[in-house]
Amino acid sequence: MNKDLYAVLGVERTADDKKLKSAYRKLAKKYHPDANPGDKDAEQKFKDVGEAYAILSDPEKRKLYDTYGYAAFDGSGPAPGSGAGGPGGYQYYSTNGNGYQSFHFSGQDAEDLFRSMFGDMFGGSRSSGFGGSRFSGGSGFGGFGFAYGGGTGRRAARQQSLDMTSSMTVSFRDAALGAKKRIQLQDPAATGSKASLTTLEVKIPAGIEDGKKIRLRGRGMAGADGKKGDLLIEIHIDPDSEYTRKGLDLYTSAQIPYSTAVLGGEAMLPTLHGQVSCKIPAGIQSGSKIRLKEKGIHTEGRSPKKGDEFVEIRIAVPRNISPAAKKKLEEYAELI
C-alpha cells in the first residue's frame, strides 16, 4: 500500500513539528468518532491521521518513511525491530469529558510495537517504569498514553510484559471527592470491521493523589496461554482555581463583610462538601486563617482519613455606600 502520510495530514514534506501537530489536532477533532457516530469513513480517516502523525512526528521514523515509504511500516518492507507475524492491534478512546484521543498500533513484538507508536508521540519520552521500559504520550486532547511492563527474571518478564499502563487526567474535585469515568477499549485481537469496543467504568477513589495508579485487572495484553495482564491507569490531576492541597489538608480563601470582621458574627464559608456556617471572632484581621476540622480530603479504604480545611479570611470593603452609611463611618472614625 503506497500511503502518502504527508497528504493524509495535508502538509508539505518540509513541514516542521509545529505544523505537523497543528494539522493532526485539527483533523483528529474533525474525524473523531464522537463527532461522527457510525461514520466508518470518518473512523478510518481518524485512524489514518493518528498513524501518520505517530510516524512523522518521530525523527527516526520520519527518516525511514522518507527513505523507504510506507512499506517500512505496513509489513511489506523492512521495518527496524518489527517482529514477524500477523496483524494485531489495540486501540483506546478517552471519553472522560476533558477531550479525546485515540491510538492504534499493530505488530507482535511488544517493545517494538509500543516504541513504534508511542515512543515520542505528543512529546512522550522513554523512562524507567514498572521495572522495565516505559513509553508514554500525552496531548491537549485528553491525556491518554500507553506503556508496557518490564520486569526482572524470566517469570517476572512473562507476567509483567502483559501489563499495560495509561494515564488519565481528572479534575481536582473529582480526585478529591471521587468519581466514575468511562473509557472505551478495543479487543487487541480485533481489527478493521471486526473491531468491537468495550466500555469500561473506572472508579476514581476519593482522595487519590496525583501520580497514583488505578489497576483494571485482566484488561492488559493477552499471553500465549490465554491469560491477560492488567491495565494500570496513572492519574493526573488538573489544578483548581479555588483550592490547593497539601497532603489531606485543603487551603482556600473567603470574603466576609467589613461589619462582620469588626463586630464578629456568623459567616458561610465554602468547602468541597458544601457550605458551612462558621463563627467569626470580632476584630478578625484580613489574612487570618480559620480551621475547619475534617472538611479537607476524605480518603477511602480500610483506614479512611479526613484532613482539615484552612480558610484565609479576606475582608470585603464596600465600593459604594449610602450617604447615611458614610455619615456613620465618619462618626466612627472620630471616635477611634
C-alpha positions as CSV (number, residue, x, y, z in Angstrom):
1,M,0.0,0.0,0.0
2,N,1.5,3.3,-1.1
3,K,0.1,5.7,1.5
4,D,1.2,9.3,1.4
5,L,1.3,10.3,5.1
6,Y,2.0,13.9,4.3
7,A,-1.1,14.0,2.2
8,V,-3.1,12.4,5.0
9,L,-2.2,15.3,7.3
10,G,-2.4,17.8,4.5
11,V,1.1,19.2,5.0
12,E,4.2,19.7,2.8
13,R,7.1,17.3,3.1
14,T,9.1,20.1,4.7
15,A,6.5,20.7,7.5
16,D,8.1,21.2,10.9
17,D,6.9,19.7,14.2
18,K,4.6,22.6,14.9
19,K,2.8,22.3,11.6
20,L,2.5,18.6,12.0
21,K,1.0,18.9,15.4
22,S,-1.4,21.6,14.3
23,A,-2.6,19.6,11.3
24,Y,-3.0,16.5,13.4
25,R,-5.1,18.2,16.1
26,K,-7.4,19.8,13.5
27,L,-8.0,16.6,11.7
28,A,-8.3,14.5,14.8
29,K,-11.0,16.8,16.0
30,K,-12.8,16.7,12.6
31,Y,-12.8,12.9,12.3
32,H,-13.1,11.8,15.9
33,P,-15.7,9.1,16.3
34,D,-17.6,11.1,19.0
35,A,-18.2,13.8,16.4
36,N,-19.1,11.3,13.6
37,P,-21.1,8.5,15.3
38,G,-21.5,5.5,13.0
39,D,-19.4,7.0,10.2
40,K,-17.0,4.3,9.2
41,D,-15.2,6.6,6.7
42,A,-14.5,9.2,9.3
43,E,-13.4,6.4,11.7
44,Q,-10.8,5.2,9.2
45,K,-9.6,8.7,8.5
46,F,-9.2,9.2,12.2
47,K,-7.0,6.2,12.4
48,D,-5.0,7.2,9.4
49,V,-4.4,10.7,10.8
50,G,-3.2,9.2,14.1
51,E,-0.9,6.8,12.4
52,A,0.5,9.5,10.1
53,Y,1.3,11.8,13.0
54,A,2.8,9.0,15.0
55,I,5.3,8.3,12.2
56,L,6.1,11.8,11.0
57,S,6.4,13.3,14.5
58,D,9.2,10.9,15.3
59,P,12.5,12.0,13.6
60,E,13.8,8.4,13.2
61,K,10.5,7.0,11.9
62,R,10.1,10.0,9.6
63,K,13.6,9.4,8.1
64,L,12.6,5.8,7.5
65,Y,9.4,6.8,5.8
66,D,11.2,9.4,3.6
67,T,13.7,6.7,2.6
68,Y,11.5,3.6,2.2
69,G,8.0,4.9,2.1
70,Y,5.0,3.4,3.9
71,A,6.4,-0.1,3.1
72,A,8.7,0.3,6.1
73,F,5.7,0.3,8.4
74,D,3.0,-1.9,6.8
75,G,4.9,-5.1,7.0
76,S,5.6,-5.3,3.2
77,G,9.1,-3.8,3.6
78,P,11.9,-3.5,6.1
79,A,11.0,-2.0,9.5
80,P,13.7,-1.9,12.1
81,G,12.9,-4.0,15.1
82,S,9.5,-5.1,13.8
83,G,8.5,-8.6,14.7
84,A,7.4,-11.2,12.2
85,G,3.8,-12.4,12.4
86,G,0.3,-11.5,11.6
87,P,-1.7,-8.4,12.4
88,G,-2.9,-7.4,15.9
89,G,-3.9,-4.2,17.4
90,Y,-5.1,-2.3,20.4
91,Q,-7.0,1.0,20.4
92,Y,-8.1,3.3,23.1
93,Y,-10.5,6.1,23.2
94,S,-10.6,8.6,26.0
95,T,-14.1,10.0,26.6
96,N,-13.7,11.5,30.0
97,G,-15.1,14.9,29.1
98,N,-11.7,16.6,29.0
99,G,-11.1,15.9,25.3
100,Y,-10.5,13.0,23.0
101,Q,-7.7,10.8,21.8
102,S,-7.2,7.5,20.1
103,F,-4.2,5.4,19.2
104,H,-4.0,2.3,17.0
105,F,-0.9,0.1,16.5
106,S,-0.1,-3.3,15.2
107,G,2.6,-6.0,15.3
108,Q,3.6,-8.8,17.6
109,D,6.8,-7.7,19.4
110,A,5.6,-5.7,22.4
111,E,8.6,-3.5,22.9
112,D,8.9,-2.5,19.2
113,L,5.1,-2.1,19.0
114,F,4.9,0.4,21.8
115,R,8.1,2.2,20.8
116,S,6.9,2.5,17.2
117,M,3.6,4.2,18.0
118,F,4.2,5.9,21.3
119,G,7.9,6.5,21.8
120,D,7.8,10.2,21.1
121,M,4.2,10.8,20.3
122,F,3.0,14.2,21.7
123,G,6.3,14.7,23.3
124,G,6.3,11.4,25.2
125,S,9.6,10.0,26.4
126,R,11.2,6.8,27.4
127,S,11.9,6.4,31.1
128,S,12.1,3.7,33.7
129,G,8.7,2.3,34.8
130,F,7.4,-0.9,36.2
131,G,10.8,-2.5,36.2
132,G,11.4,-2.0,32.5
133,S,10.9,0.3,29.6
134,R,8.0,2.7,29.6
135,F,6.7,4.7,26.7
136,S,4.1,7.3,27.4
137,G,2.3,10.0,25.5
138,G,0.1,13.0,26.3
139,S,-1.7,15.7,24.5
140,G,-4.0,18.6,24.9
141,F,-6.8,16.3,23.8
142,G,-7.2,14.2,26.8
143,G,-4.0,12.8,28.0
144,F,-4.2,9.0,27.3
145,G,-0.9,7.3,26.8
146,F,0.4,3.7,26.9
147,A,3.3,1.7,28.3
148,Y,4.1,-1.9,28.7
149,G,5.6,-3.5,31.8
150,G,9.0,-5.0,32.0
151,G,10.4,-7.0,34.9
152,T,13.5,-8.8,36.2
153,G,13.9,-12.5,35.6
154,R,12.0,-14.7,33.1
155,R,9.0,-15.2,35.2
156,A,8.6,-11.6,36.1
157,A,9.1,-10.6,32.4
158,R,6.4,-13.0,31.2
159,Q,3.9,-11.7,33.8
160,Q,4.6,-8.0,33.7
161,S,5.1,-7.8,29.9
162,L,1.3,-8.4,29.7
163,D,0.6,-5.4,31.8
164,M,-0.2,-2.1,30.1
165,T,-0.2,1.4,31.6
166,S,-2.0,4.5,30.5
167,S,-2.8,7.9,32.0
168,M,-6.0,9.9,32.7
169,T,-6.4,13.5,33.6
170,V,-9.2,14.3,36.1
171,S,-10.4,17.5,37.7
172,F,-9.3,18.5,41.2
173,R,-12.7,18.0,42.6
174,D,-13.2,14.5,41.0
175,A,-9.9,13.4,42.6
176,A,-10.9,14.8,46.0
177,L,-14.5,13.6,46.1
178,G,-14.2,10.5,43.9
179,A,-16.0,10.0,40.6
180,K,-16.7,7.5,37.9
181,K,-15.3,7.8,34.4
182,R,-15.8,5.8,31.2
183,I,-13.2,4.7,28.7
184,Q,-13.6,2.6,25.6
185,L,-11.1,0.0,24.5
186,Q,-10.9,-2.4,21.6
187,D,-10.1,-6.1,21.7
188,P,-6.4,-6.5,20.9
189,A,-7.2,-9.4,18.5
190,A,-9.8,-7.5,16.5
191,T,-9.0,-5.2,13.6
192,G,-10.9,-3.4,10.8
193,S,-14.6,-4.1,10.6
194,K,-14.4,-6.9,13.2
195,A,-13.2,-4.4,15.8
196,S,-15.6,-4.0,18.7
197,L,-15.4,-1.5,21.5
198,T,-15.9,-2.3,25.1
199,T,-16.9,0.4,27.5
200,L,-15.3,0.3,31.0
201,E,-16.2,2.3,34.0
202,V,-13.2,3.5,36.0
203,K,-13.8,4.4,39.6
204,I,-11.7,7.3,40.8
205,P,-11.4,6.8,44.6
206,A,-11.9,9.8,46.7
207,G,-8.7,11.4,47.9
208,I,-6.5,9.9,45.2
209,E,-3.2,11.7,44.8
210,D,-1.5,12.9,41.6
211,G,0.6,10.2,40.0
212,K,-1.2,7.3,41.7
213,K,-2.3,4.3,39.6
214,I,-5.6,2.5,39.3
215,R,-5.4,-1.2,38.3
216,L,-8.0,-2.8,36.0
217,R,-7.4,-6.5,36.3
218,G,-7.5,-8.6,33.1
219,R,-7.5,-5.6,30.8
220,G,-4.0,-5.8,29.6
221,M,-2.3,-7.8,26.8
222,A,-3.2,-11.5,26.3
223,G,-0.4,-14.1,26.7
224,A,0.1,-17.2,24.7
225,D,-1.6,-19.2,27.5
226,G,-4.7,-17.0,27.2
227,K,-4.1,-15.2,30.5
228,K,-4.3,-11.4,30.4
229,G,-2.3,-8.8,32.2
230,D,-3.7,-5.7,33.8
231,L,-4.2,-2.2,32.7
232,L,-2.8,0.4,35.1
233,I,-4.1,4.0,34.7
234,E,-1.9,6.7,36.1
235,I,-4.0,9.6,37.4
236,H,-3.0,13.2,36.7
237,I,-5.0,16.0,38.5
238,D,-5.8,19.4,37.0
239,P,-5.2,22.3,39.3
240,D,-8.2,24.1,40.8
241,S,-8.9,27.8,40.8
242,E,-10.2,27.9,44.4
243,Y,-8.4,25.1,46.3
244,T,-4.8,23.9,46.8
245,R,-3.9,20.7,48.5
246,K,-1.2,19.7,50.9
247,G,-1.5,16.1,51.9
248,L,-5.0,15.7,53.2
249,D,-5.5,19.4,54.0
250,L,-7.1,21.9,51.7
251,Y,-6.4,25.7,51.5
252,T,-8.7,28.3,50.2
253,S,-9.9,31.8,50.9
254,A,-13.3,33.6,51.5
255,Q,-14.5,37.1,51.9
256,I,-16.6,38.3,54.8
257,P,-18.4,41.7,55.2
258,Y,-16.5,44.5,56.8
259,S,-19.1,44.8,59.6
260,T,-18.7,41.1,60.4
261,A,-15.0,41.5,60.6
262,V,-15.4,44.4,63.1
263,L,-18.3,43.1,65.2
264,G,-18.0,39.4,64.8
265,G,-20.8,37.1,63.9
266,E,-21.6,34.2,61.6
267,A,-20.4,33.7,58.0
268,M,-20.9,31.0,55.4
269,L,-17.6,29.5,54.3
270,P,-17.1,27.2,51.3
271,T,-15.9,23.6,51.5
272,L,-15.8,20.8,48.9
273,H,-18.5,19.2,50.9
274,G,-20.8,22.2,50.9
275,Q,-21.0,25.5,52.7
276,V,-20.8,25.6,56.5
277,S,-21.7,28.2,59.0
278,C,-18.7,29.4,61.0
279,K,-18.4,31.8,63.9
280,I,-16.2,34.8,63.1
281,P,-14.5,36.5,66.1
282,A,-14.8,40.3,66.4
283,G,-11.8,42.2,65.1
284,I,-10.5,39.4,62.8
285,Q,-7.8,40.7,60.5
286,S,-7.5,40.2,56.8
287,G,-5.2,37.2,56.1
288,S,-6.2,35.4,59.3
289,K,-6.9,31.7,58.8
290,I,-9.8,29.7,60.2
291,R,-9.5,25.9,60.5
292,L,-12.5,23.8,59.6
293,K,-11.9,20.4,61.1
294,E,-12.3,17.4,58.9
295,K,-13.5,19.5,55.9
296,G,-10.4,18.6,53.9
297,I,-9.7,15.5,51.8
298,H,-11.6,12.3,52.8
299,T,-9.8,9.1,51.8
300,E,-11.4,5.7,51.2
301,G,-10.2,2.2,52.1
302,R,-9.6,0.2,55.2
303,S,-8.2,3.1,57.1
304,P,-10.1,6.2,55.9
305,K,-8.8,9.5,56.9
306,K,-10.0,13.1,56.9
307,G,-8.0,16.2,56.5
308,D,-8.8,19.8,57.5
309,E,-9.6,22.9,55.5
310,F,-7.9,26.2,56.2
311,V,-9.7,29.3,55.0
312,E,-7.8,32.6,54.6
313,I,-10.2,35.5,55.5
314,R,-10.4,38.5,53.2
315,I,-12.4,41.5,54.3
316,A,-14.7,42.9,51.7
317,V,-14.6,46.7,51.6
318,P,-17.7,48.2,50.0
319,R,-17.0,50.3,46.9
320,N,-20.2,52.3,47.1
321,I,-22.0,53.2,50.3
322,S,-25.1,55.3,51.0
323,P,-24.8,58.8,52.4
324,A,-26.3,57.6,55.7
325,A,-23.7,54.8,56.0
326,K,-20.9,57.2,55.1
327,K,-22.0,59.5,57.9
328,K,-22.0,56.7,60.4
329,L,-18.4,55.7,59.3
330,E,-17.3,59.3,59.7
331,E,-18.7,59.3,63.2
332,Y,-17.0,56.1,63.9
333,A,-13.7,57.5,62.6
334,E,-13.9,60.4,65.1
335,L,-14.4,58.0,68.0
336,I,-11.3,55.8,67.5
